[in-house]
């Protein structure tokens, strides 16, 4: 299964605790034009599905976002 095109960008962004955003906040700050207006839900679902697969594989964990929502970060490599 293909991962979201925004997966790596999201994980790089959330590596910094100051920009530990929810998926919705990340996409609101990333998407523009028709991608934002017409495709935001599709991108949101794709990114969420990709992140959930990585959570299930033990590579990503759920944490609190800056404002208390759910963000995802890569687990440190051992």
Secondary structure as UniProt FT lines:
FT   TURN            5..6
FT   HELIX           7..14
FT   HELIX           17..19
FT   HELIX           23..30
FT   HELIX           33..38
FT   HELIX           40..56
FT   TURN            57..58
FT   STRAND          60..64
FT   TURN            66..67
FT   STRAND          70..74
//
